Amino acid sequence: MTAPLESGRGTSGSLRAAQRMLQLQNSLVELLRTKPFSRITYKEITEGVAIDRSTVYRYYNHKNQVLQAAVDVRLTAFASRLDLTFGRMETVDGYLGRLVDAWIGLWLESGPLLAAASGLGAEPGPERDWWRARVEPWTEAVREAVEVARFVEELPRDGRPARPLAEMAVNLCLSTFTAELTVPHTEEHRALVRDLLLDAVLRTLGRG
């Protein structure tokens, strides 16, 4: 979602607006350490930054916009680090394990933000469309991997459409991350969750 920009002229105005939007995003991140998104107001977000109250609506009109912008920044950076392509030398187990490990790293960095975004995506409306669009590259990558894995006989050709299976697998991952990676756990517990999740994903996709 594109946020309203400050009405300053030239590069300095755009830079100042970008800095203030980042301040508001960081304020939300700090608030999410203490309470769920549903209990946070836009007023609270603005109180966490040194921005004149009369100008805050130049940047965002609602707390949802702040959340969406903060998530988009992180997902853009994540996309630049993660190759979603099912490599020719990879097994489907290795590929899905690589995706799960990358997603776990993302959730450990930004779990409260992503959990809040996932919550928005559960409600009908534009926020759901926004969240689905963000998850779509992951779902499509898993769908393609399923098709390739079936072709090379790493997964059974059981007649089930690959797309719904990919959606189920990705949603299983997201719900598990939100439940397990936004609260403190030992490294041993997280490693166990990771292995159990990967096994569940492979079974969802047809591995016996």
VEXVOBA-395787 format. One line per field, with one value per residue: residue number from 1; residue in three letters; x negated, y negated, z negated of N, C-alpha, C in turn. Coordinates in Angstrom, 1 decimal. Example, Ala and Ser with C-alpha at 12.3 -4.5 7.8 and 13.67 -1.06 7.14 Angstrom:
% residues 2
dofi	1 / 2
keti	ALA / SER
n_X	-13.2 / -12.8
n_Y	5.7 / 2.2
n_Z	-7.8 / -7.1
ca_X	-12.3 / -13.7
ca_Y	4.5 / 1.1
ca_Z	-7.8 / -7.1
c_X	-13.2 / -12.9
c_Y	3.3 / 0.0
c_Z	-7.8 / -7.9
//
This chain:
% residues 208
dofi	1 / 2 / 3 / 4 / 5 / 6 / 7 / 8 / 9 / 10 / 11 / 12 / 13 / 14 / 15 / 16 / 17 / 18 / 19 / 20 / 21 / 22 / 23 / 24 / 25 / 26 / 27 / 28 / 29 / 30 / 31 / 32 / 33 / 34 / 35 / 36 / 37 / 38 / 39 / 40 / 41 / 42 / 43 / 44 / 45 / 46 / 47 / 48 / 49 / 50 / 51 / 52 / 53 / 54 / 55 / 56 / 57 / 58 / 59 / 60 / 61 / 62 / 63 / 64 / 65 / 66 / 67 / 68 / 69 / 70 / 71 / 72 / 73 / 74 / 75 / 76 / 77 / 78 / 79 / 80 / 81 / 82 / 83 / 84 / 85 / 86 / 87 / 88 / 89 / 90 / 91 / 92 / 93 / 94 / 95 / 96 / 97 / 98 / 99 / 100 / 101 / 102 / 103 / 104 / 105 / 106 / 107 / 108 / 109 / 110 / 111 / 112 / 113 / 114 / 115 / 116 / 117 / 118 / 119 / 120 / 121 / 122 / 123 / 124 / 125 / 126 / 127 / 128 / 129 / 130 / 131 / 132 / 133 / 134 / 135 / 136 / 137 / 138 / 139 / 140 / 141 / 142 / 143 / 144 / 145 / 146 / 147 / 148 / 149 / 150 / 151 / 152 / 153 / 154 / 155 / 156 / 157 / 158 / 159 / 160 / 161 / 162 / 163 / 164 / 165 / 166 / 167 / 168 / 169 / 170 / 171 / 172 / 173 / 174 / 175 / 176 / 177 / 178 / 179 / 180 / 181 / 182 / 183 / 184 / 185 / 186 / 187 / 188 / 189 / 190 / 191 / 192 / 193 / 194 / 195 / 196 / 197 / 198 / 199 / 200 / 201 / 202 / 203 / 204 / 205 / 206 / 207 / 208
keti	MET / THR / ALA / PRO / LEU / GLU / SER / GLY / ARG / GLY / THR / SER / GLY / SER / LEU / ARG / ALA / ALA / GLN / ARG / MET / LEU / GLN / LEU / GLN / ASN / SER / LEU / VAL / GLU / LEU / LEU / ARG / THR / LYS / PRO / PHE / SER / ARG / ILE / THR / TYR / LYS / GLU / ILE / THR / GLU / GLY / VAL / ALA / ILE / ASP / ARG / SER / THR / VAL / TYR / ARG / TYR / TYR / ASN / HIS / LYS / ASN / GLN / VAL / LEU / GLN / ALA / ALA / VAL / ASP / VAL / ARG / LEU / THR / ALA / PHE / ALA / SER / ARG / LEU / ASP / LEU / THR / PHE / GLY / ARG / MET / GLU / THR / VAL / ASP / GLY / TYR / LEU / GLY / ARG / LEU / VAL / ASP / ALA / TRP / ILE / GLY / LEU / TRP / LEU / GLU / SER / GLY / PRO / LEU / LEU / ALA / ALA / ALA / SER / GLY / LEU / GLY / ALA / GLU / PRO / GLY / PRO / GLU / ARG / ASP / TRP / TRP / ARG / ALA / ARG / VAL / GLU / PRO / TRP / THR / GLU / ALA / VAL / ARG / GLU / ALA / VAL / GLU / VAL / ALA / ARG / PHE / VAL / GLU / GLU / LEU / PRO / ARG / ASP / GLY / ARG / PRO / ALA / ARG / PRO / LEU / ALA / GLU / MET / ALA / VAL / ASN / LEU / CYS / LEU / SER / THR / PHE / THR / ALA / GLU / LEU / THR / VAL / PRO / HIS / THR / GLU / GLU / HIS / ARG / ALA / LEU / VAL / ARG / ASP / LEU / LEU / LEU / ASP / ALA / VAL / LEU / ARG / THR / LEU / GLY / ARG / GLY
n_X	-0.9 / -0.6 / -1.8 / -0.7 / -2.7 / -5.0 / -4.6 / -6.8 / -9.4 / -11.4 / -14.4 / -15.1 / -12.7 / -11.4 / -13.2 / -13.0 / -10.4 / -10.5 / -12.2 / -10.6 / -8.4 / -9.7 / -10.4 / -7.9 / -7.2 / -9.1 / -8.3 / -5.9 / -6.9 / -8.3 / -6.1 / -4.7 / -6.2 / -5.2 / -2.4 / 0.5 / 1.3 / 4.0 / 4.6 / 3.3 / 3.2 / 3.3 / 2.7 / 1.1 / -1.2 / -2.1 / -2.8 / -5.2 / -7.2 / -9.2 / -7.5 / -5.6 / -2.3 / -0.3 / -1.1 / -1.3 / 0.6 / -0.1 / -1.7 / -0.8 / 2.6 / 3.8 / 3.3 / 3.0 / 1.9 / -0.7 / -1.6 / -1.5 / -3.3 / -5.7 / -6.0 / -6.2 / -8.7 / -10.4 / -9.8 / -10.5 / -13.3 / -13.8 / -13.1 / -15.1 / -17.2 / -16.5 / -16.4 / -13.9 / -13.7 / -13.5 / -16.2 / -18.2 / -19.9 / -18.9 / -17.1 / -13.6 / -13.1 / -15.4 / -15.0 / -12.5 / -13.3 / -15.2 / -13.6 / -11.9 / -13.7 / -14.6 / -12.3 / -11.9 / -14.0 / -13.3 / -10.9 / -11.9 / -13.3 / -11.3 / -8.8 / -6.5 / -5.5 / -4.9 / -3.1 / -1.0 / -0.3 / 0.5 / 2.8 / 4.3 / 4.7 / 6.5 / 9.0 / 11.9 / 11.6 / 9.6 / 7.2 / 6.8 / 6.5 / 4.1 / 2.3 / 2.4 / 1.3 / -1.3 / -2.1 / -1.8 / -4.1 / -5.6 / -3.7 / -3.3 / -5.9 / -6.2 / -4.2 / -5.2 / -7.5 / -6.4 / -5.2 / -7.6 / -8.9 / -7.2 / -7.4 / -10.0 / -9.8 / -10.0 / -8.0 / -4.7 / -2.6 / 0.3 / 2.7 / 3.9 / 4.5 / 1.8 / 1.7 / 3.7 / 2.5 / 0.0 / 0.9 / 2.0 / -0.3 / -2.0 / -0.4 / -0.2 / -2.9 / -3.0 / -1.1 / -2.2 / -4.7 / -3.7 / -2.6 / -4.7 / -7.1 / -6.9 / -7.0 / -9.0 / -11.3 / -13.4 / -16.4 / -16.5 / -13.8 / -12.9 / -14.3 / -13.2 / -10.5 / -10.9 / -11.8 / -9.6 / -7.7 / -8.6 / -8.4 / -5.6 / -4.8 / -5.9 / -4.4 / -1.9 / -2.2 / -2.3 / -4.2 / -4.8
n_Y	1.2 / -2.2 / -4.9 / -8.3 / -11.0 / -13.4 / -16.9 / -18.2 / -19.7 / -18.3 / -16.3 / -16.4 / -16.8 / -14.4 / -12.6 / -13.3 / -12.7 / -9.9 / -9.1 / -9.8 / -8.1 / -5.7 / -6.0 / -5.9 / -3.3 / -1.9 / -2.6 / -1.2 / 1.4 / 1.5 / 1.2 / 3.6 / 5.4 / 5.3 / 5.6 / 7.0 / 6.4 / 5.7 / 4.2 / 1.9 / -1.5 / -4.0 / -6.5 / -5.9 / -4.9 / -7.2 / -8.7 / -7.6 / -8.8 / -11.6 / -13.6 / -16.3 / -16.5 / -17.5 / -16.9 / -14.1 / -12.6 / -13.0 / -11.0 / -8.4 / -7.1 / -5.4 / -2.8 / -0.3 / -0.9 / -1.6 / 0.9 / 2.5 / 1.2 / 1.5 / 4.3 / 4.7 / 3.6 / 5.4 / 7.8 / 7.2 / 7.0 / 9.6 / 11.1 / 10.4 / 11.9 / 14.6 / 17.3 / 18.6 / 20.6 / 23.9 / 25.7 / 27.4 / 29.3 / 29.9 / 31.8 / 32.5 / 32.5 / 31.2 / 28.7 / 27.8 / 27.8 / 25.8 / 23.6 / 23.5 / 23.1 / 20.5 / 19.0 / 19.4 / 17.9 / 15.4 / 15.0 / 15.1 / 12.8 / 10.8 / 11.6 / 10.7 / 8.6 / 9.9 / 11.8 / 10.1 / 9.1 / 11.4 / 11.9 / 9.7 / 10.6 / 12.6 / 11.6 / 10.6 / 8.3 / 5.5 / 5.8 / 8.5 / 9.2 / 7.8 / 9.2 / 11.8 / 11.4 / 10.9 / 13.4 / 14.9 / 15.3 / 17.3 / 19.4 / 20.0 / 20.8 / 23.1 / 24.6 / 25.0 / 26.4 / 28.8 / 29.8 / 30.2 / 32.1 / 34.2 / 34.9 / 35.8 / 37.9 / 37.7 / 37.0 / 38.5 / 39.0 / 38.4 / 37.4 / 35.3 / 31.7 / 29.5 / 26.9 / 26.3 / 27.9 / 26.7 / 24.3 / 25.2 / 26.2 / 23.9 / 22.3 / 23.9 / 23.7 / 20.9 / 20.6 / 22.2 / 20.9 / 18.5 / 19.3 / 20.6 / 19.2 / 16.6 / 16.4 / 17.0 / 19.7 / 22.6 / 23.4 / 26.1 / 26.8 / 25.3 / 26.4 / 29.0 / 28.3 / 27.3 / 29.6 / 31.4 / 29.8 / 29.7 / 32.4 / 32.6 / 30.9 / 32.2 / 34.6 / 33.5 / 32.8 / 35.2 / 37.1 / 40.3
n_Z	0.0 / 0.8 / -0.9 / -1.9 / -0.9 / -2.2 / -1.6 / -0.7 / 1.4 / 4.0 / 3.5 / 0.8 / -0.6 / 0.0 / -1.2 / -3.8 / -4.3 / -4.0 / -6.1 / -8.3 / -7.9 / -8.3 / -11.0 / -12.2 / -11.5 / -13.0 / -15.5 / -15.7 / -15.6 / -18.1 / -19.9 / -19.4 / -20.8 / -23.2 / -23.3 / -21.5 / -18.0 / -17.7 / -19.9 / -19.7 / -18.9 / -16.3 / -17.3 / -19.5 / -18.1 / -16.8 / -19.0 / -19.7 / -18.3 / -17.2 / -15.8 / -14.6 / -15.7 / -14.0 / -11.5 / -11.1 / -9.7 / -7.1 / -6.4 / -7.1 / -7.2 / -8.9 / -11.3 / -10.1 / -7.6 / -8.4 / -9.4 / -7.1 / -5.4 / -6.9 / -6.9 / -4.1 / -3.6 / -4.9 / -3.6 / -1.0 / -1.3 / -2.1 / 0.1 / 1.8 / 0.9 / 0.9 / 3.0 / 4.8 / 6.7 / 7.6 / 7.6 / 10.0 / 9.0 / 6.6 / 4.1 / 3.5 / 0.8 / -0.2 / 1.0 / 0.0 / -2.7 / -2.7 / -2.1 / -4.4 / -6.4 / -5.7 / -5.9 / -8.7 / -9.7 / -8.8 / -10.3 / -12.9 / -12.9 / -12.5 / -13.6 / -15.2 / -13.6 / -11.3 / -12.2 / -12.9 / -10.4 / -9.1 / -10.6 / -9.8 / -7.2 / -7.5 / -7.6 / -5.7 / -2.9 / -1.7 / -3.0 / -3.2 / -0.5 / 0.0 / -1.8 / -0.7 / 1.8 / 1.0 / 0.1 / 2.3 / 4.1 / 2.7 / 2.5 / 5.2 / 6.0 / 4.5 / 5.6 / 8.2 / 7.6 / 6.7 / 9.0 / 10.5 / 8.9 / 9.0 / 11.7 / 11.8 / 10.2 / 7.4 / 5.8 / 5.5 / 8.3 / 7.7 / 8.7 / 7.5 / 7.6 / 7.9 / 7.0 / 4.8 / 2.9 / 2.5 / 1.5 / -1.0 / -2.2 / -2.5 / -4.1 / -6.3 / -7.2 / -7.8 / -9.8 / -11.8 / -12.2 / -13.3 / -15.6 / -17.0 / -16.8 / -17.7 / -20.3 / -23.3 / -23.0 / -23.5 / -21.6 / -21.0 / -21.1 / -18.9 / -16.8 / -16.8 / -16.2 / -13.6 / -12.2 / -12.5 / -11.2 / -8.6 / -7.9 / -8.1 / -6.0 / -3.7 / -3.8 / -3.4 / -0.8 / 0.4 / -0.2 / -1.4
ca_X	0.0 / -1.4 / -1.4 / -0.8 / -4.0 / -5.1 / -4.4 / -8.1 / -9.8 / -12.7 / -15.0 / -15.1 / -11.4 / -11.2 / -14.0 / -12.5 / -9.2 / -10.9 / -12.7 / -9.5 / -7.7 / -10.5 / -10.3 / -6.6 / -7.2 / -9.9 / -7.5 / -5.0 / -7.7 / -8.5 / -4.8 / -4.4 / -7.0 / -4.5 / -1.0 / 0.9 / 1.6 / 5.4 / 4.7 / 2.4 / 3.8 / 2.4 / 2.2 / -0.1 / -2.3 / -2.6 / -3.4 / -6.5 / -8.2 / -9.2 / -6.8 / -4.5 / -1.0 / 0.5 / -1.6 / -1.4 / 1.5 / -0.7 / -2.5 / 0.2 / 3.9 / 4.3 / 2.2 / 2.9 / 0.9 / -2.0 / -2.0 / -1.7 / -4.6 / -6.8 / -6.1 / -6.7 / -10.1 / -11.1 / -9.6 / -11.4 / -14.7 / -13.9 / -13.0 / -16.4 / -18.1 / -16.0 / -16.1 / -12.7 / -13.8 / -13.8 / -17.4 / -18.3 / -20.7 / -18.2 / -16.0 / -12.5 / -13.4 / -16.4 / -14.4 / -11.6 / -14.0 / -15.8 / -12.5 / -11.4 / -14.8 / -14.6 / -11.1 / -12.1 / -14.9 / -12.4 / -10.0 / -12.7 / -13.6 / -10.1 / -7.7 / -5.3 / -5.0 / -4.3 / -1.9 / 0.1 / 0.0 / 1.3 / 4.1 / 5.1 / 5.1 / 7.6 / 10.3 / 12.3 / 11.4 / 8.4 / 6.0 / 6.7 / 5.9 / 2.7 / 1.5 / 2.4 / 0.4 / -2.6 / -2.4 / -1.7 / -5.3 / -5.9 / -2.8 / -3.6 / -7.2 / -6.0 / -3.4 / -6.2 / -8.4 / -5.6 / -5.1 / -8.9 / -9.2 / -6.3 / -8.0 / -11.3 / -9.3 / -10.3 / -6.6 / -3.8 / -1.6 / 1.6 / 3.9 / 4.3 / 4.0 / 0.6 / 1.9 / 4.2 / 1.5 / -1.0 / 1.5 / 2.1 / -1.7 / -2.5 / 0.5 / -0.7 / -4.1 / -2.7 / -0.4 / -3.2 / -5.6 / -3.1 / -2.3 / -5.9 / -8.3 / -6.6 / -7.1 / -10.3 / -11.5 / -14.8 / -16.9 / -16.2 / -12.4 / -12.7 / -14.8 / -12.2 / -9.4 / -11.3 / -11.8 / -8.2 / -7.0 / -9.1 / -7.8 / -4.2 / -4.7 / -6.2 / -3.3 / -0.8 / -2.4 / -2.1 / -5.2 / -4.3
ca_Y	0.0 / -3.4 / -5.9 / -9.6 / -11.5 / -14.8 / -17.8 / -19.0 / -19.6 / -17.8 / -15.1 / -16.6 / -16.5 / -12.9 / -11.9 / -13.6 / -11.9 / -8.5 / -9.0 / -9.9 / -6.9 / -4.7 / -6.2 / -5.4 / -1.8 / -1.4 / -2.8 / -0.1 / 2.6 / 1.5 / 1.4 / 5.0 / 6.1 / 5.2 / 5.8 / 7.4 / 5.3 / 5.3 / 3.3 / 0.7 / -2.6 / -4.9 / -7.6 / -5.3 / -4.8 / -8.5 / -9.2 / -7.1 / -9.5 / -13.1 / -14.2 / -17.2 / -15.8 / -18.1 / -16.4 / -12.7 / -12.0 / -13.1 / -9.8 / -7.3 / -7.5 / -4.3 / -1.9 / 0.8 / -1.3 / -1.5 / 2.3 / 3.0 / 0.6 / 2.2 / 5.7 / 4.7 / 3.3 / 6.6 / 8.8 / 6.9 / 7.4 / 11.0 / 11.6 / 10.3 / 12.9 / 16.0 / 17.9 / 19.5 / 21.5 / 25.3 / 26.0 / 28.7 / 30.3 / 30.0 / 32.7 / 31.7 / 32.4 / 30.1 / 27.4 / 27.3 / 27.5 / 24.5 / 22.5 / 23.5 / 22.4 / 19.1 / 18.5 / 19.4 / 16.8 / 14.2 / 14.9 / 14.8 / 11.3 / 9.9 / 12.4 / 9.9 / 7.8 / 10.9 / 12.4 / 9.1 / 9.0 / 12.6 / 11.7 / 8.9 / 11.4 / 13.5 / 10.9 / 10.2 / 6.9 / 5.2 / 6.3 / 9.9 / 9.2 / 7.4 / 10.3 / 12.9 / 11.0 / 11.0 / 14.8 / 15.6 / 15.9 / 18.5 / 20.5 / 20.4 / 21.5 / 24.5 / 25.3 / 25.4 / 27.5 / 30.0 / 30.3 / 30.8 / 33.3 / 35.3 / 35.3 / 36.6 / 39.0 / 37.5 / 37.0 / 39.3 / 38.4 / 38.9 / 36.8 / 34.1 / 30.5 / 29.0 / 25.5 / 26.4 / 28.6 / 25.7 / 23.3 / 25.8 / 26.3 / 22.6 / 21.9 / 24.7 / 23.1 / 19.6 / 20.7 / 22.7 / 19.8 / 17.5 / 20.0 / 21.1 / 18.3 / 15.3 / 16.6 / 17.6 / 21.2 / 23.1 / 23.8 / 27.5 / 26.8 / 24.7 / 27.4 / 30.0 / 27.8 / 27.3 / 31.0 / 31.8 / 29.0 / 30.1 / 33.7 / 32.4 / 30.3 / 33.3 / 35.5 / 32.8 / 32.8 / 36.6 / 38.1 / 41.3
ca_Z	0.0 / 0.9 / -2.0 / -1.5 / -1.1 / -2.7 / -0.4 / -0.5 / 2.8 / 4.3 / 2.8 / -0.7 / -1.1 / 0.1 / -2.2 / -5.2 / -4.5 / -4.1 / -7.4 / -9.2 / -7.8 / -9.0 / -12.4 / -12.6 / -11.4 / -14.1 / -16.7 / -15.7 / -16.0 / -19.5 / -20.5 / -19.2 / -21.8 / -24.5 / -23.1 / -20.2 / -17.1 / -17.8 / -21.0 / -19.4 / -18.1 / -15.5 / -18.2 / -20.2 / -17.2 / -16.6 / -20.2 / -19.9 / -17.4 / -17.4 / -14.7 / -15.0 / -15.6 / -12.9 / -10.2 / -11.1 / -8.7 / -5.8 / -6.1 / -7.1 / -7.7 / -9.8 / -11.8 / -9.1 / -6.6 / -9.0 / -9.5 / -5.7 / -4.9 / -7.6 / -6.4 / -2.7 / -3.6 / -5.3 / -2.6 / 0.2 / -1.6 / -2.2 / 1.5 / 2.5 / 0.3 / 1.1 / 4.4 / 4.8 / 7.8 / 7.3 / 8.3 / 10.7 / 8.2 / 5.3 / 3.9 / 3.0 / -0.6 / -0.4 / 1.4 / -1.0 / -3.9 / -2.5 / -2.2 / -5.8 / -7.2 / -5.4 / -6.6 / -10.1 / -9.9 / -8.7 / -11.5 / -14.1 / -12.8 / -12.4 / -13.9 / -15.6 / -12.5 / -10.3 / -12.8 / -12.8 / -9.0 / -8.8 / -11.2 / -8.8 / -6.0 / -7.8 / -7.5 / -4.3 / -2.6 / -0.9 / -3.7 / -2.8 / 0.8 / -0.2 / -2.4 / 0.2 / 2.8 / 0.5 / -0.1 / 3.6 / 4.7 / 2.0 / 2.9 / 6.6 / 6.0 / 4.0 / 6.7 / 9.3 / 7.1 / 6.6 / 10.4 / 10.9 / 8.1 / 9.5 / 13.0 / 11.5 / 9.3 / 6.0 / 5.2 / 6.3 / 9.2 / 7.1 / 9.3 / 6.8 / 8.2 / 7.1 / 6.4 / 3.5 / 2.0 / 2.2 / 0.5 / -2.3 / -2.8 / -2.9 / -5.2 / -7.5 / -7.7 / -8.3 / -11.1 / -12.7 / -12.6 / -14.2 / -17.0 / -17.7 / -16.6 / -18.2 / -21.8 / -23.6 / -23.0 / -23.4 / -20.3 / -20.8 / -20.7 / -17.6 / -15.9 / -16.7 / -15.4 / -12.2 / -11.6 / -12.5 / -10.2 / -7.3 / -7.7 / -7.8 / -4.7 / -2.8 / -3.8 / -2.7 / 0.7 / 1.0 / -0.6 / -2.3
c_X	-0.9 / -0.9 / -1.5 / -2.1 / -3.9 / -5.1 / -5.7 / -8.5 / -11.2 / -13.1 / -14.9 / -13.8 / -11.1 / -12.0 / -13.5 / -11.2 / -9.5 / -11.4 / -11.6 / -8.6 / -8.4 / -10.4 / -8.9 / -6.5 / -8.0 / -9.1 / -6.5 / -5.7 / -7.9 / -7.2 / -4.4 / -5.2 / -6.2 / -3.0 / -0.6 / 1.3 / 3.0 / 5.6 / 3.9 / 3.2 / 2.8 / 1.9 / 1.0 / -1.3 / -2.9 / -3.3 / -4.8 / -7.6 / -8.1 / -8.7 / -5.7 / -3.1 / -0.1 / 0.1 / -1.6 / -0.5 / 1.0 / -1.4 / -1.6 / 1.5 / 4.4 / 3.2 / 2.0 / 1.9 / -0.5 / -2.5 / -2.3 / -3.0 / -5.8 / -7.0 / -6.6 / -8.2 / -10.9 / -10.9 / -10.4 / -12.8 / -14.8 / -13.9 / -14.3 / -17.4 / -17.8 / -15.8 / -15.0 / -12.7 / -14.2 / -15.0 / -17.5 / -19.0 / -20.1 / -17.2 / -14.8 / -12.6 / -14.3 / -15.8 / -13.5 / -12.2 / -14.7 / -14.7 / -12.1 / -12.5 / -14.8 / -13.4 / -11.2 / -13.0 / -14.1 / -11.5 / -10.7 / -13.1 / -12.4 / -8.8 / -6.4 / -4.7 / -4.2 / -3.1 / -0.7 / 0.6 / 0.9 / 2.7 / 4.9 / 5.6 / 6.2 / 9.0 / 10.7 / 12.0 / 10.0 / 7.1 / 5.8 / 6.0 / 4.4 / 1.9 / 1.4 / 1.4 / -1.1 / -3.1 / -2.4 / -3.0 / -5.8 / -5.0 / -3.1 / -4.9 / -7.0 / -5.2 / -4.4 / -7.1 / -7.7 / -5.5 / -6.5 / -9.2 / -8.4 / -6.9 / -9.2 / -11.0 / -9.8 / -9.1 / -5.7 / -2.9 / -0.2 / 2.8 / 4.4 / 3.7 / 2.9 / 0.9 / 2.6 / 3.3 / 0.5 / -0.4 / 1.6 / 0.7 / -2.2 / -1.7 / 0.1 / -1.9 / -3.8 / -2.1 / -1.3 / -4.2 / -5.0 / -2.9 / -3.6 / -7.0 / -8.0 / -6.6 / -8.5 / -10.3 / -13.0 / -15.1 / -16.5 / -14.7 / -12.2 / -13.2 / -13.8 / -11.0 / -9.7 / -11.3 / -10.4 / -7.4 / -7.3 / -8.5 / -6.3 / -4.0 / -4.9 / -5.0 / -2.0 / -0.9 / -2.5 / -3.2 / -4.6 / -5.1
c_Y	-1.2 / -4.4 / -7.3 / -10.2 / -13.0 / -15.7 / -18.7 / -18.8 / -19.0 / -16.6 / -15.2 / -16.3 / -15.0 / -12.1 / -12.1 / -12.7 / -10.4 / -8.2 / -9.0 / -8.6 / -5.7 / -4.8 / -5.7 / -3.9 / -1.3 / -1.6 / -1.6 / 1.2 / 2.6 / 1.8 / 2.9 / 5.9 / 6.2 / 5.6 / 6.3 / 6.2 / 4.8 / 4.3 / 2.0 / -0.3 / -3.4 / -6.0 / -7.1 / -5.3 / -6.1 / -9.1 / -8.7 / -7.8 / -11.0 / -13.8 / -15.1 / -16.5 / -16.3 / -17.6 / -14.9 / -12.0 / -12.3 / -11.8 / -8.5 / -7.8 / -6.5 / -3.4 / -0.7 / 0.4 / -1.2 / 0.0 / 2.8 / 2.4 / 1.3 / 3.6 / 5.7 / 4.4 / 4.6 / 7.7 / 8.5 / 7.3 / 8.9 / 11.6 / 11.5 / 11.3 / 14.3 / 16.3 / 18.9 / 20.6 / 22.9 / 25.7 / 27.3 / 29.8 / 30.5 / 31.2 / 31.9 / 31.5 / 31.2 / 28.8 / 26.9 / 27.0 / 26.1 / 23.4 / 22.4 / 22.8 / 20.9 / 18.4 / 18.4 / 18.2 / 15.5 / 14.0 / 14.6 / 13.3 / 10.4 / 10.6 / 11.6 / 9.2 / 8.8 / 11.6 / 11.4 / 9.0 / 10.3 / 12.5 / 10.8 / 9.7 / 12.4 / 12.9 / 10.5 / 8.7 / 6.7 / 5.7 / 7.8 / 10.0 / 8.8 / 8.6 / 11.5 / 12.6 / 11.1 / 12.5 / 15.5 / 16.1 / 17.2 / 19.7 / 20.9 / 21.2 / 22.9 / 25.3 / 25.8 / 26.5 / 28.8 / 30.6 / 30.9 / 32.1 / 34.5 / 35.8 / 36.2 / 37.7 / 38.9 / 37.4 / 37.9 / 38.5 / 39.0 / 38.3 / 35.6 / 32.8 / 30.0 / 27.7 / 25.6 / 27.0 / 27.5 / 24.7 / 23.9 / 25.9 / 25.0 / 22.1 / 22.6 / 24.1 / 21.8 / 19.7 / 21.3 / 21.7 / 18.8 / 18.1 / 20.2 / 20.1 / 16.9 / 15.3 / 17.2 / 19.1 / 21.5 / 23.4 / 25.2 / 27.6 / 26.4 / 25.7 / 28.6 / 29.6 / 27.8 / 28.6 / 31.6 / 31.1 / 29.5 / 31.5 / 33.5 / 31.8 / 31.4 / 34.3 / 34.8 / 32.8 / 34.2 / 37.6 / 39.0 / 41.5
c_Z	0.0 / -0.1 / -1.4 / -1.8 / -1.6 / -1.4 / -0.2 / 0.9 / 2.9 / 3.4 / 1.3 / -1.3 / -1.1 / -0.9 / -3.6 / -5.4 / -4.7 / -5.5 / -8.4 / -9.1 / -8.4 / -10.5 / -12.9 / -12.5 / -12.6 / -15.4 / -16.8 / -16.2 / -17.5 / -20.3 / -20.5 / -20.2 / -23.1 / -24.5 / -21.7 / -19.3 / -17.3 / -19.0 / -20.8 / -18.6 / -17.3 / -16.4 / -19.0 / -19.4 / -17.0 / -17.8 / -20.5 / -19.0 / -17.6 / -16.1 / -15.1 / -14.7 / -14.4 / -11.6 / -10.1 / -10.0 / -7.3 / -5.4 / -6.1 / -7.7 / -8.8 / -10.2 / -10.8 / -8.0 / -7.2 / -9.0 / -8.1 / -5.2 / -5.6 / -7.1 / -5.0 / -2.7 / -3.9 / -4.2 / -1.3 / -0.1 / -1.6 / -0.8 / 2.2 / 2.0 / 0.6 / 2.6 / 4.3 / 5.8 / 7.2 / 8.2 / 8.9 / 9.9 / 6.9 / 5.3 / 3.4 / 1.5 / -0.9 / -0.1 / 0.4 / -2.4 / -3.9 / -2.7 / -3.7 / -6.6 / -6.9 / -6.0 / -8.1 / -10.5 / -9.8 / -9.9 / -12.8 / -14.1 / -13.0 / -12.7 / -14.3 / -14.5 / -11.5 / -10.9 / -12.7 / -11.3 / -8.6 / -9.4 / -10.3 / -7.7 / -6.2 / -7.7 / -6.1 / -4.1 / -1.9 / -1.6 / -3.4 / -1.5 / 0.8 / -0.7 / -1.4 / 1.4 / 2.3 / 0.4 / 1.3 / 4.2 / 4.0 / 2.5 / 4.3 / 6.7 / 5.5 / 5.0 / 7.8 / 8.8 / 7.0 / 8.0 / 10.8 / 10.2 / 8.5 / 10.9 / 12.8 / 10.5 / 7.9 / 5.2 / 6.0 / 7.1 / 8.8 / 7.7 / 8.6 / 7.4 / 7.3 / 6.4 / 5.0 / 2.5 / 1.6 / 1.2 / -0.9 / -2.9 / -3.3 / -4.1 / -6.5 / -8.1 / -8.4 / -9.7 / -12.2 / -13.2 / -13.6 / -15.6 / -17.7 / -17.7 / -17.1 / -19.7 / -22.1 / -23.6 / -23.0 / -21.9 / -20.0 / -20.4 / -19.3 / -16.5 / -15.7 / -15.9 / -13.9 / -11.6 / -11.5 / -11.4 / -8.8 / -6.9 / -7.3 / -6.4 / -3.6 / -2.7 / -3.2 / -1.2 / 1.3 / 0.6 / -1.7 / -3.6
//
